[in-house]
Amino acid sequence: MSLILNLETSTKNCSVSIAKNGICLTSIEECSKEYFHSEKLHTFIQYAINISGIHLKDLKSVCVSKGPGSYTSLRIGASAARGLCCALNIPLLSVDTLTVMSYKINIKKGFLIPMIHAKSDFFYTSLFNESKKRLNPIRIKKLDDDFFKSISEYKKVHFIIGNISSLKKNKFITGKRKLLYKTPSAMDMSLISYKKFCKKKFDNIEKFIPFYL
């Protein structure tokens, strides 16, 4: 039995889940107007443990979203994950935010482009196919005509917006473009973290740092 604690703190959504063999048992999250991860993350972890009826010592691993995203909130999530792994003597797992966003979006044919706002008109993005296979590395791009021309070769493109308030007023995001809104959530990390756990794709606890790009 693999009980894994998942932590997602890349955006203003402070999200915690506990999964058993890749299936989410319980989750607690709150998407605030401000970044309150330092105040809420450890409380949410304790709530999730209590609701699940397990003990911390029952955990087999902790998986944290490594970014890209908010610099400060990612550090808070990483610190919590590393601290728990060291205290419990269990391995650390990590997964990037864009993979988390795309994993629960099911399409029969086409491409997925998850986006996390960075600053101004710039955003973090990557390209996935319908099987959730990453086709391009994570990059920071400017949201303009040149970007959409560069992906014009791909048909049936679905844009996944991870932090809605930061992008919804952008003129390139409005109109007839196929948009899906998916705030990064620890619930969507359940199967990903389990697969990585089974393959023993662990991170070095002492050297681990978030992916800031």
C-alpha positions as CSV (number, residue, x, y, z in Angstrom):
1,M,0.0,0.0,0.0
2,S,1.4,3.4,-1.1
3,L,0.1,6.4,0.9
4,I,1.5,9.5,-0.7
5,L,1.0,13.1,0.5
6,N,0.8,15.5,-2.4
7,L,1.4,19.3,-2.1
8,E,0.6,21.9,-4.8
9,T,1.6,25.5,-4.0
10,S,2.7,27.0,-7.4
11,T,-0.2,29.4,-7.6
12,K,-2.5,31.1,-5.1
13,N,-4.3,27.8,-4.6
14,C,-2.9,26.1,-1.5
15,S,-3.7,22.4,-2.2
16,V,-3.0,19.2,-0.2
17,S,-4.1,15.6,-0.9
18,I,-3.5,12.1,0.3
19,A,-3.6,9.3,-2.2
20,K,-3.6,5.5,-1.8
21,N,-2.1,3.6,-4.8
22,G,-2.8,6.5,-7.1
23,I,-6.4,7.2,-5.9
24,C,-7.1,10.4,-4.0
25,L,-8.5,9.6,-0.6
26,T,-9.0,13.2,0.6
27,S,-8.0,16.7,-0.4
28,I,-8.1,20.2,1.1
29,E,-7.5,23.4,-0.8
30,E,-8.2,27.0,-0.9
31,C,-7.6,29.5,-3.7
32,S,-7.2,32.9,-2.0
33,K,-6.7,36.4,-3.4
34,E,-3.3,36.5,-1.8
35,Y,-0.5,34.0,-1.1
36,F,-1.3,32.5,2.3
37,H,0.6,29.3,1.9
38,S,2.9,30.0,4.9
39,E,-0.2,30.3,7.1
40,K,-2.3,27.5,5.7
41,L,-0.2,24.7,4.3
42,H,0.8,22.9,7.5
43,T,-2.8,23.3,8.8
44,F,-4.2,21.7,5.6
45,I,-1.7,18.9,5.9
46,Q,-2.8,18.1,9.4
47,Y,-6.5,18.3,8.4
48,A,-5.9,15.9,5.5
49,I,-4.1,13.4,7.9
50,N,-7.0,13.6,10.4
51,I,-9.7,13.2,7.8
52,S,-8.0,10.3,6.2
53,G,-7.7,8.5,9.5
54,I,-4.0,7.7,9.1
55,H,-0.9,8.7,10.9
56,L,2.1,10.6,9.4
57,K,4.2,7.6,9.9
58,D,2.0,5.7,7.5
59,L,3.1,7.9,4.6
60,K,5.5,6.3,2.1
61,S,6.4,9.5,0.3
62,V,5.7,13.2,-0.2
63,C,5.3,14.6,-3.7
64,V,5.5,18.3,-4.2
65,S,4.8,20.4,-7.3
66,K,8.2,21.9,-8.3
67,G,6.9,24.7,-10.5
68,P,7.1,26.8,-12.4
69,G,5.0,29.3,-10.5
70,S,5.3,31.7,-7.7
71,Y,8.8,31.8,-6.3
72,T,7.8,32.3,-2.6
73,S,5.0,29.8,-2.5
74,L,7.0,27.1,-4.3
75,R,9.8,27.5,-1.7
76,I,7.2,27.0,1.1
77,G,5.9,23.8,-0.5
78,A,9.4,22.5,-1.1
79,S,10.5,23.3,2.4
80,A,7.4,21.5,3.9
81,A,8.0,18.5,1.7
82,R,11.7,18.2,2.5
83,G,11.1,18.7,6.2
84,L,8.5,15.9,6.3
85,C,10.6,13.5,4.2
86,C,13.6,14.1,6.5
87,A,11.6,13.7,9.7
88,L,9.8,10.5,8.5
89,N,12.8,9.1,6.6
90,I,10.8,8.7,3.4
91,P,11.6,9.6,-0.2
92,L,10.8,12.8,-1.9
93,L,9.0,13.0,-5.3
94,S,8.3,16.0,-7.4
95,V,6.3,16.9,-10.6
96,D,6.1,20.1,-12.6
97,T,3.1,22.2,-12.5
98,L,2.2,22.1,-16.2
99,T,2.1,18.3,-16.1
100,V,-0.3,18.5,-13.2
101,M,-2.5,20.9,-15.0
102,S,-2.7,18.7,-18.2
103,Y,-3.1,15.3,-16.5
104,K,-6.8,15.5,-15.8
105,I,-7.8,17.2,-19.1
106,N,-9.0,14.4,-21.4
107,I,-9.2,15.0,-25.1
108,K,-9.6,12.4,-27.9
109,K,-7.4,14.2,-30.4
110,G,-5.3,17.4,-30.4
111,F,-2.9,19.2,-28.2
112,L,-2.8,20.7,-24.8
113,I,-1.0,23.9,-23.9
114,P,-1.1,24.6,-20.2
115,M,-0.1,28.2,-19.1
116,I,0.9,29.7,-15.9
117,H,1.2,33.5,-15.7
118,A,4.7,34.8,-14.9
119,K,4.7,38.6,-15.2
120,S,3.3,41.2,-17.6
121,D,2.5,39.4,-20.9
122,F,4.8,36.5,-20.2
123,F,3.8,33.1,-19.1
124,Y,5.2,29.6,-18.6
125,T,4.0,27.0,-21.1
126,S,4.7,23.6,-22.7
127,L,3.0,21.4,-25.3
128,F,1.4,18.0,-24.6
129,N,-0.4,15.6,-26.9
130,E,-3.6,13.8,-26.1
131,S,-1.7,11.0,-24.3
132,K,-0.2,13.6,-22.0
133,K,3.3,13.2,-23.5
134,R,5.3,16.4,-23.4
135,L,6.4,17.5,-26.8
136,N,8.2,20.7,-25.9
137,P,10.3,21.7,-22.9
138,I,8.9,24.2,-20.4
139,R,9.6,27.7,-21.6
140,I,8.7,31.3,-20.8
141,K,6.8,32.9,-23.7
142,K,5.3,36.3,-24.5
143,L,1.6,36.1,-25.2
144,D,1.4,37.9,-28.6
145,D,0.7,37.2,-32.3
146,D,4.1,35.6,-32.8
147,F,3.3,33.0,-30.2
148,F,0.1,32.0,-31.9
149,K,1.7,31.9,-35.3
150,S,4.4,29.5,-33.9
151,I,1.7,27.0,-32.9
152,S,-0.5,27.5,-36.0
153,E,0.7,24.1,-37.4
154,Y,-1.0,22.3,-34.5
155,K,-4.7,21.7,-35.0
156,K,-7.3,21.4,-32.2
157,V,-5.2,23.1,-29.6
158,H,-6.7,23.4,-26.1
159,F,-5.3,26.2,-23.8
160,I,-5.3,25.4,-20.1
161,I,-5.3,28.5,-18.0
162,G,-3.8,27.9,-14.5
163,N,-4.2,31.3,-12.9
164,I,-7.3,32.8,-14.4
165,S,-7.3,36.3,-12.9
166,S,-3.9,37.0,-14.3
167,L,-4.7,36.2,-17.9
168,K,-8.5,36.5,-18.5
169,K,-8.2,40.1,-19.5
170,N,-5.5,39.6,-22.0
171,K,-6.7,40.3,-25.5
172,F,-5.1,37.2,-26.9
173,I,-6.9,34.9,-24.5
174,T,-10.3,36.3,-25.3
175,G,-12.3,35.6,-28.4
176,K,-12.8,32.2,-30.0
177,R,-9.8,30.3,-28.7
178,K,-10.5,27.0,-27.0
179,L,-9.9,27.6,-23.3
180,L,-10.0,25.3,-20.4
181,Y,-9.5,26.6,-16.8
182,K,-7.7,24.3,-14.5
183,T,-6.1,25.6,-11.3
184,P,-3.2,23.4,-10.3
185,S,-4.4,21.0,-7.6
186,A,-2.9,18.3,-5.5
187,M,-5.8,16.1,-6.4
188,D,-4.5,15.8,-9.9
189,M,-1.1,14.7,-8.6
190,S,-2.4,11.4,-7.2
191,L,-1.8,9.1,-10.1
192,I,1.4,10.9,-11.3
193,S,3.1,10.6,-7.9
194,Y,2.1,6.9,-7.6
195,K,3.6,6.1,-11.0
196,K,6.8,7.9,-10.1
197,F,6.9,6.1,-6.7
198,C,6.6,2.7,-8.4
199,K,9.4,3.6,-10.7
200,K,11.5,4.9,-7.8
201,K,12.0,8.3,-9.5
202,F,12.9,10.0,-6.2
203,D,14.5,13.4,-5.8
204,N,17.6,14.2,-3.7
205,I,16.1,15.7,-0.5
206,E,19.2,17.7,0.3
207,K,19.7,19.1,-3.1
208,F,16.1,19.6,-4.2
209,I,15.0,23.1,-5.2
210,P,11.9,24.2,-7.1
211,F,12.0,24.8,-10.9
212,Y,11.9,28.6,-11.2
213,L,13.0,28.8,-14.9
